[in-house]
Amino acid sequence: MRNATELLVQYATYHRDRRNIATHFIGVPLIVFAVGVLLARPVSPLGAWPVTPAGLALGLAAAWYLTRGLASLGVATTAATALLVLLGHWVSAHHGTAGWLAWGVGGFVVGWLIQFVGHYYEGRKPAFVDDLVGLLVGPMFVTAEALFALGWNRPLAQEIERRAGPTGYRDLHYAAAVGR
């Protein structure tokens, strides 16, 4: 079981172009929201609380985030993910089947298109291609990057940069000239 630092460093090695990181601030939340929409059905009553596949997935993801050894990041990632899933439930509850599918599938496809635009700038495939855990690390990475921008845990941000390298902008003209 890798800790948050190891996971973030590995994920960061696939995300050093600032344009790619910026696309992740849109694409990752949109994908999480869309999954929340799609998994908001069916709803099974369990006492006073309705149970959905999204709720179960959120519970498992929260348990994973909270056991990566960095409680503050686990709580923040769980809260951000829960907010997106709750918004997905709200959208699902207020639309018929066609609207539910349009929001869910449409958000999922658009989110991934945005991600792939970012990885074009990066010049690398998405991290999950090499390690499926990257699908869980994505929301944690975006949350950490947002928190770093607010001044949280500067030593962790520095350690990630030390091990993954600095962020910057990949020269697309040079990459095209040399075939990369």
Backbone bond lengths (Angstrom), bond angles and torsions (degrees), N, CA, C in turn:
res aa  C-N    CA-C-N  psi(-1)  N-CA   C-N-CA  omega(-1)  CA-C   N-CA-C  phi
1 M - - - 1.443 - - 1.526 108.70 -
2 R 1.331 115.57 110.47 1.464 120.72 -179.52 1.528 110.99 -77.65
3 N 1.315 115.28 144.98 1.458 119.36 179.68 1.528 110.35 -84.63
4 A 1.341 115.38 173.56 1.463 121.31 -175.55 1.524 111.86 -58.59
5 T 1.314 117.41 -41.47 1.464 119.92 -178.77 1.517 110.82 -61.59
6 E 1.334 117.31 -48.84 1.471 120.75 179.94 1.537 110.98 -60.19
7 L 1.316 116.19 -44.25 1.464 120.80 -179.50 1.524 111.69 -63.70
8 L 1.336 116.55 -44.06 1.458 120.03 -179.60 1.521 111.79 -67.75
9 V 1.319 117.38 -38.17 1.465 120.19 177.65 1.530 109.80 -63.38
10 Q 1.328 116.91 -47.86 1.462 119.57 179.94 1.527 110.79 -59.88
11 Y 1.315 117.10 -46.24 1.465 121.44 -179.80 1.523 110.29 -63.85
12 A 1.324 116.66 -40.41 1.469 121.06 -178.37 1.517 112.32 -63.37
13 T 1.326 118.40 -29.43 1.473 119.41 179.29 1.528 111.51 -62.59
14 Y 1.312 117.39 -20.89 1.466 122.37 177.25 1.532 111.37 -94.31
15 H 1.318 116.44 -0.37 1.462 121.15 -171.74 1.528 110.07 -140.16
16 R 1.315 117.06 72.15 1.462 120.36 179.12 1.526 111.33 -110.17
17 D 1.323 118.59 -16.50 1.461 120.83 176.82 1.526 108.51 -81.50
18 R 1.309 116.29 127.41 1.469 120.14 -175.75 1.531 112.86 -62.93
19 R 1.331 117.18 -29.14 1.469 119.38 176.82 1.518 110.31 -67.67
20 N 1.315 117.00 -37.49 1.458 121.29 177.13 1.531 110.20 -64.63
21 I 1.317 116.19 -45.39 1.471 119.56 178.27 1.525 109.83 -60.65
22 A 1.325 117.36 -42.05 1.468 120.72 179.58 1.531 111.33 -61.55
23 T 1.332 117.31 -40.77 1.472 118.97 179.18 1.525 110.84 -65.16
24 H 1.320 116.60 -29.17 1.461 119.84 179.57 1.527 112.06 -69.57
25 F 1.328 117.12 -26.37 1.465 120.29 176.88 1.531 111.46 -68.18
26 I 1.319 116.96 -18.60 1.469 121.41 175.90 1.521 110.25 -102.76
27 G 1.328 116.37 -50.43 1.459 121.45 -174.10 1.514 114.75 -64.49
28 V 1.321 118.16 -46.33 1.467 120.49 -177.12 1.521 111.23 -63.95
29 P 1.346 120.00 -50.21 1.470 117.83 177.44 1.527 113.08 -61.42
30 L 1.318 117.33 -35.58 1.467 119.83 178.85 1.532 111.01 -65.06
31 I 1.309 117.13 -39.52 1.468 121.03 177.91 1.527 110.21 -67.03
32 V 1.329 117.96 -44.95 1.465 120.94 179.02 1.526 109.74 -61.31
33 F 1.334 117.09 -44.52 1.462 121.45 176.78 1.527 110.43 -58.22
34 A 1.335 116.82 -48.18 1.465 121.16 -177.87 1.525 111.51 -62.28
35 V 1.308 117.49 -40.77 1.467 120.52 176.33 1.530 109.47 -64.32
36 G 1.331 116.36 -38.76 1.462 120.32 175.46 1.518 112.25 -60.47
37 V 1.331 116.43 -39.49 1.473 120.81 176.97 1.527 109.79 -64.74
38 L 1.323 115.87 -52.50 1.474 120.15 -175.24 1.521 112.34 -63.77
39 L 1.320 117.72 -36.00 1.464 120.80 -178.21 1.534 113.04 -91.25
40 A 1.333 116.81 7.57 1.473 120.32 177.76 1.527 111.58 -78.17
41 R 1.310 116.30 -7.77 1.462 121.72 177.29 1.510 108.24 -126.96
42 P 1.295 119.21 144.70 1.462 128.86 -1.11 1.528 111.01 -80.00
43 V 1.325 114.52 160.19 1.455 122.00 177.58 1.526 107.64 -104.04
44 S 1.322 115.67 124.76 1.463 120.92 178.29 1.518 108.62 -113.89
45 P 1.333 117.32 122.39 1.470 117.88 179.41 1.531 110.54 -70.54
46 L 1.305 115.62 135.99 1.461 121.72 176.17 1.524 105.83 -136.76
47 G 1.300 115.63 90.47 1.462 120.00 -174.83 1.517 109.39 65.98
48 A 1.314 116.69 -130.51 1.463 121.36 -178.60 1.527 112.05 -84.19
49 W 1.332 117.62 -12.87 1.463 121.16 -175.52 1.521 111.43 -107.79
50 P 1.330 117.79 125.91 1.462 118.95 173.94 1.541 109.55 -75.01
51 V 1.314 116.15 142.10 1.461 121.55 -179.66 1.525 108.41 -113.47
52 T 1.326 114.99 131.93 1.461 120.71 177.35 1.527 108.59 -127.69
53 P 1.329 117.11 161.78 1.462 118.54 173.25 1.534 111.83 -57.76
54 A 1.334 117.36 -34.29 1.472 120.28 178.42 1.522 111.04 -63.99
55 G 1.317 117.13 -41.03 1.459 120.69 178.45 1.515 111.92 -63.38
56 L 1.317 115.97 -40.70 1.467 119.69 177.97 1.528 110.71 -66.39
57 A 1.337 116.77 -43.92 1.468 120.86 178.98 1.528 110.32 -63.15
58 L 1.324 116.62 -41.24 1.465 120.45 177.98 1.528 110.69 -62.08
59 G 1.316 117.46 -42.34 1.459 120.73 178.20 1.517 112.23 -60.27
60 L 1.325 116.89 -43.07 1.465 120.76 178.26 1.527 111.09 -66.89
61 A 1.341 116.35 -43.68 1.466 119.73 179.19 1.524 110.37 -63.49
62 A 1.331 117.42 -42.16 1.463 121.06 179.23 1.528 110.62 -60.56
63 A 1.318 116.70 -43.99 1.464 120.26 178.26 1.532 110.08 -59.77
64 W 1.320 117.10 -39.85 1.460 121.62 179.31 1.532 110.31 -66.62
65 Y 1.349 117.20 -48.78 1.467 120.64 -179.63 1.522 111.86 -60.30
66 L 1.306 116.30 -38.74 1.462 120.77 -175.27 1.533 113.06 -78.13
67 T 1.328 117.04 -7.83 1.472 120.28 179.63 1.532 112.41 -111.79
68 R 1.320 117.37 20.37 1.469 120.58 179.40 1.516 112.30 -93.21
69 G 1.334 118.40 5.01 1.455 121.94 173.33 1.517 115.79 89.08
70 L 1.304 118.05 4.71 1.457 121.06 177.70 1.530 106.97 -133.75
71 A 1.329 115.49 86.29 1.468 122.24 -169.96 1.517 113.05 -55.95
72 S 1.323 117.87 -44.04 1.468 119.90 -177.20 1.521 111.29 -61.77
73 L 1.326 117.62 -40.98 1.462 120.46 177.61 1.524 110.86 -70.04
74 G 1.327 117.08 -37.36 1.467 120.52 177.57 1.518 111.73 -62.10
75 V 1.326 116.05 -43.25 1.470 120.57 178.81 1.531 110.27 -66.14
76 A 1.329 117.17 -45.49 1.469 120.68 -179.13 1.527 111.46 -63.41
77 T 1.331 117.32 -42.70 1.467 120.70 179.56 1.517 110.53 -66.87
78 T 1.319 116.67 -41.66 1.464 120.15 177.97 1.524 110.18 -62.25
79 A 1.319 117.48 -43.61 1.466 120.74 -179.72 1.532 111.23 -63.35
80 A 1.330 116.90 -44.71 1.467 120.15 179.96 1.526 110.63 -64.23
81 T 1.314 116.52 -43.41 1.463 121.17 179.59 1.520 110.26 -65.59
82 A 1.318 117.20 -43.12 1.467 120.88 179.54 1.527 110.92 -61.67
83 L 1.316 117.52 -40.81 1.461 120.96 178.46 1.532 110.81 -60.38
84 L 1.323 116.82 -44.29 1.468 120.87 179.03 1.522 111.64 -66.07
85 V 1.329 117.24 -40.21 1.468 121.21 178.55 1.524 110.07 -66.74
86 L 1.326 117.89 -41.37 1.467 120.70 177.38 1.527 111.13 -63.18
87 L 1.312 116.83 -40.08 1.463 120.29 175.40 1.533 110.03 -62.67
88 G 1.318 116.51 -39.66 1.462 120.81 175.98 1.522 112.23 -62.03
89 H 1.325 116.59 -40.20 1.468 120.49 176.07 1.525 110.98 -62.81
90 W 1.324 116.12 -42.63 1.460 120.33 179.93 1.528 110.70 -61.51
91 V 1.328 116.45 -46.52 1.468 120.58 178.82 1.524 110.19 -61.41
92 S 1.314 117.13 -43.87 1.461 120.98 179.98 1.521 111.46 -61.71
93 A 1.323 117.31 -41.01 1.461 121.74 -177.77 1.525 112.54 -70.31
94 H 1.326 117.39 -22.14 1.460 121.09 -176.30 1.520 114.02 -104.70
95 H 1.312 117.16 13.87 1.466 121.11 178.60 1.517 109.65 -137.46
96 G 1.306 114.39 148.93 1.458 119.98 173.55 1.515 109.92 -72.51
97 T 1.305 115.49 -173.43 1.473 120.56 -176.09 1.528 111.98 -59.17
98 A 1.326 117.79 -43.87 1.471 120.23 -178.59 1.531 110.62 -63.79
99 G 1.324 116.91 -44.90 1.464 120.02 179.05 1.514 112.13 -66.21
100 W 1.339 116.46 -40.60 1.465 121.81 177.50 1.535 109.92 -57.79
101 L 1.333 116.24 -47.92 1.468 120.09 -179.80 1.526 111.61 -67.91
102 A 1.330 116.60 -39.30 1.467 119.62 -179.79 1.525 110.96 -62.58
103 W 1.337 116.90 -47.22 1.459 120.41 178.20 1.526 110.94 -64.03
104 G 1.325 117.10 -45.80 1.456 120.98 -176.53 1.511 113.32 -68.29
105 V 1.320 116.63 -56.98 1.472 120.40 -178.31 1.522 110.40 -68.19
106 G 1.340 116.01 -42.91 1.465 119.51 -179.62 1.520 111.77 -61.48
107 G 1.329 116.98 -46.72 1.464 120.19 178.92 1.516 112.13 -63.06
108 F 1.321 116.65 -38.94 1.460 121.35 179.67 1.531 110.83 -64.06
109 V 1.322 116.37 -47.48 1.471 120.86 -178.89 1.528 110.76 -65.93
110 V 1.318 117.10 -47.01 1.469 119.94 179.82 1.526 110.48 -63.18
111 G 1.325 117.57 -41.58 1.459 120.64 177.64 1.517 112.25 -58.04
112 W 1.334 116.30 -44.69 1.467 119.32 179.65 1.519 112.03 -70.47
113 L 1.326 117.90 -34.87 1.470 119.42 175.92 1.527 110.23 -60.79
114 I 1.321 116.24 -43.30 1.467 120.26 177.55 1.525 110.20 -61.68
115 Q 1.328 117.10 -41.33 1.465 120.69 177.94 1.529 111.16 -60.56
116 F 1.325 116.21 -44.21 1.462 119.48 -177.55 1.523 111.99 -69.15
117 V 1.331 118.19 -30.71 1.461 120.44 172.91 1.527 108.64 -61.57
118 G 1.318 116.64 -45.32 1.462 120.33 178.03 1.514 112.24 -59.57
119 H 1.314 116.75 -40.82 1.468 119.24 -179.07 1.519 112.01 -74.57
120 Y 1.325 117.95 -20.08 1.466 120.33 170.12 1.527 108.37 -63.26
121 Y 1.335 116.24 -47.43 1.464 119.83 177.73 1.521 111.35 -61.89
122 E 1.314 116.17 -38.20 1.466 121.40 -179.07 1.522 111.35 -68.07
123 G 1.329 115.43 -36.61 1.461 119.36 -175.57 1.515 112.60 80.38
124 R 1.328 116.59 17.38 1.467 122.59 -179.76 1.516 109.61 -136.09
125 K 1.321 114.46 153.73 1.458 119.85 175.44 1.527 110.06 -70.65
126 P 1.332 117.21 160.34 1.473 119.58 176.15 1.529 111.35 -62.41
127 A 1.312 115.83 150.90 1.469 122.16 -176.25 1.523 112.46 -60.56
128 F 1.343 117.80 -34.48 1.466 119.57 -175.75 1.519 112.67 -65.79
129 V 1.336 117.94 -18.27 1.465 120.25 178.90 1.528 110.01 -63.14
130 D 1.317 117.29 -36.34 1.458 121.94 179.21 1.521 113.38 -91.83
131 D 1.338 117.27 -21.44 1.464 121.39 -176.82 1.526 108.16 -154.79
132 L 1.326 116.68 108.56 1.465 120.64 -176.56 1.526 113.49 -59.40
133 V 1.314 117.81 -20.11 1.459 120.74 176.70 1.535 109.90 -60.96
134 G 1.329 116.48 -22.10 1.461 121.02 177.02 1.523 112.83 -56.32
135 L 1.332 117.22 -25.51 1.459 119.99 177.06 1.528 111.28 -66.65
136 L 1.309 117.80 -31.50 1.467 122.02 174.55 1.528 111.81 -83.79
137 V 1.316 116.49 -32.30 1.455 120.25 -177.15 1.533 110.76 -72.22
138 G 1.326 118.43 -29.33 1.463 121.14 -179.20 1.520 113.47 -50.19
139 P 1.334 119.36 -54.42 1.466 119.29 177.89 1.537 112.94 -62.36
140 M 1.325 116.84 -34.26 1.459 120.15 178.43 1.532 110.13 -67.77
141 F 1.328 117.28 -39.67 1.465 122.43 178.71 1.523 110.87 -63.86
142 V 1.326 116.90 -46.84 1.466 120.67 -179.94 1.527 110.12 -63.38
143 T 1.323 116.78 -42.42 1.466 120.37 178.03 1.521 110.20 -62.67
144 A 1.325 117.24 -45.62 1.468 120.60 179.05 1.525 110.95 -61.67
145 E 1.319 118.00 -44.13 1.469 121.26 179.53 1.525 111.00 -61.46
146 A 1.333 116.98 -40.17 1.469 120.41 177.55 1.525 110.02 -64.56
147 L 1.318 116.65 -43.09 1.463 120.60 179.18 1.535 111.63 -67.00
148 F 1.336 116.71 -38.62 1.469 119.97 176.73 1.528 109.76 -59.84
149 A 1.334 116.94 -41.71 1.467 121.03 179.69 1.524 111.67 -61.97
150 L 1.331 116.11 -25.36 1.468 121.43 178.24 1.527 112.46 -90.31
151 G 1.346 116.50 1.53 1.462 120.76 177.33 1.515 115.75 95.73
152 W 1.329 117.41 4.90 1.461 121.50 -178.96 1.524 110.93 -73.71
153 N 1.293 117.92 138.98 1.464 127.33 169.44 1.534 113.24 46.42
154 R 1.309 115.37 57.06 1.470 121.12 179.07 1.532 112.06 -53.69
155 P 1.348 120.53 -39.40 1.468 119.54 178.41 1.540 112.91 -59.82
156 L 1.326 118.02 -38.23 1.468 120.15 177.76 1.522 110.55 -66.17
157 A 1.324 117.00 -44.01 1.474 120.20 178.23 1.524 110.28 -59.04
158 Q 1.319 117.48 -41.58 1.464 121.84 179.90 1.525 111.35 -67.24
159 E 1.328 116.94 -38.72 1.470 120.58 178.91 1.530 110.63 -65.87
160 I 1.309 116.40 -41.54 1.474 119.70 177.86 1.525 109.74 -61.98
161 E 1.321 116.86 -45.58 1.462 119.91 -179.98 1.527 111.40 -65.89
162 R 1.310 117.03 -37.98 1.475 120.22 178.28 1.524 110.71 -60.60
163 R 1.331 116.30 -41.88 1.465 120.25 -174.74 1.522 113.63 -88.27
164 A 1.338 118.19 -31.82 1.461 120.78 -177.37 1.525 112.50 -98.42
165 G 1.328 116.28 -16.70 1.459 120.60 -177.91 1.518 110.46 100.58
166 P 1.331 115.40 164.95 1.464 119.66 -178.14 1.532 110.93 -74.52
167 T 1.330 114.42 158.47 1.463 118.69 172.52 1.522 108.12 -86.18
168 G 1.305 115.21 158.47 1.462 120.61 179.31 1.510 109.08 -172.76
169 Y 1.314 114.78 -154.85 1.466 120.99 178.74 1.521 108.39 -126.12
170 R 1.318 116.52 119.71 1.460 121.78 177.69 1.521 108.61 -69.47
171 D 1.317 116.69 131.86 1.464 122.24 179.33 1.527 108.66 -77.04
172 L 1.333 116.18 104.21 1.467 120.61 -176.38 1.527 111.89 -69.01
173 H 1.325 117.43 -31.17 1.472 120.05 178.69 1.517 110.45 -67.56
174 Y 1.336 116.53 -43.48 1.459 120.94 177.69 1.524 109.91 -65.00
175 A 1.324 116.82 -43.50 1.472 120.55 -179.28 1.519 110.64 -60.90
176 A 1.336 117.54 -39.59 1.470 120.92 179.37 1.532 110.36 -68.70
177 A 1.329 116.89 -37.00 1.461 121.03 -178.58 1.518 112.03 -67.46
178 V 1.332 117.50 -34.51 1.458 120.02 -178.09 1.526 111.63 -99.53
179 G 1.322 117.07 2.32 1.464 120.35 176.01 1.522 115.10 82.13
180 R 1.339 118.22 27.11 1.462 121.29 178.48 1.497 110.56 -116.37
